[in-house]
């Protein structure tokens, strides 16, 4: 029953009038070049979020980007899941001069079954901070629009990647789908539930690895622009040729963080997107 209520809430949220997405303002996603890892600045209006923190060794890239953008305060840091290439920089962030109101973590953590402490909660507690749970159906403010948590809709039993938060950002008359590191199992569950929407921009799941991003998923999203955060030096099979071929066949403009100095900046205004390699 709880799962059914969650799905109804998500679907009703996705079917809200397009005007609620804040046409007339601007939304940007800055996907930072932190190797085969994730660290992204999402902002619209007065709301600014850091989504994932990369590894500890690349936190200087994130801190430099925040400084260059003039960001000294965040509404929140959102950790999509507990792999080190997403949560590894949190400890340094919490010790930095950047202030933040909230630390959000996903509801599910597979390693708890093996008595392994949640690294985000551990890092927060050491700084005297508390974490807050994000789960499917919840929303956060984003300018005149919102961020909707689409998944996961059930805990993973195989890999931590499939506990990844999947987020839909809607503002500036457009939308961005952030796939975290979800692999085929989580992707299939969200497709079956009918909660994968069309989106103007897709942050490709799991660094463009071959264990994610099916053709069915891409046909559902129908993105105009795709961004892949990866490093072929770190893993030579990313991005996977199958995914690149699918994106090309669908005429999706595709960008990789490894082709930039500091990252890929996507800006939406009145539903139109512009991309800058920085």
C-alpha positions, 0 to 999 in steps of 0.5 A: 500500500505504501508503494502504491501511495508513493507512485500515485504521489510521484505521478501526480507531481509529474503531471502538474502543469508546465507553468509550475516549472518556472518558465521565465527564470533560469536553471543551471546544472554544472557537472564538474570534472572530478573524474569517474565520479559525481559532483554537480551544482544545481541552481535556480532562483535563490536555491542552490544544491550540491549533488554529490561530492566526488572523491575526497581527493577531488574535493578541491575541484568542487571547492574551486567551482563553488568559489568561482561561482560565488557560492558560499552557502548551499540550501543542501548537499544531496548524496545520491548513494554511498559509494566513495566517488559520490560521498567521498568529499563530504567530510572536506565539504563540512569542514570548509567555509561553505555553509549549508542548511541540510544534508540529504541522504537516500533512505536505503543503504545496502551495506547496513546489512553487513554492519558497515556504517553509513559514511555520510551519517558518520561524516556528518556526526563528526561535525555535529550535524544531522542528516535527513532522509530523501525518498521517492515522492518527496520534493524540494524547492528549486526557484519557481520549480521543484526537485522531485525524488523519483526513486528508488522505490524499493531497497536494492538487494544487489548493489549500492548503485541501485539505491541511488536517488534519481531526481527530476529538476523542473524549472525555467520551463524545462527539466533535468533528469539526474540518474545517479548511478542506477543500473538496469535493475533500478531503471527497470523498476522505475520504468515499470512504475511509469515514473520515468518522464521525458526530460530536456537534459539527462545526466547519464546514469552510472558514468555511462557504464554499460550496466545502465541506460537501456534503449527503453530508458532513453526512449522514455526520457527522449533527452535533447542533451546528455552529460556523462561524468566519467574518465576513460583513464580511470575506466577505459570502457566508459562511456560504453560504445552502446550508449554513445551509439544510442545517443547518436541515433537519437540525435542527442547532443552529448557532452563528457566532463573529461573533455572539459577543464572544470566541467560542463555547464548546462543552462535552461531558460524558457525551455531552451538549453545552452551548453558550455564546456568550462 
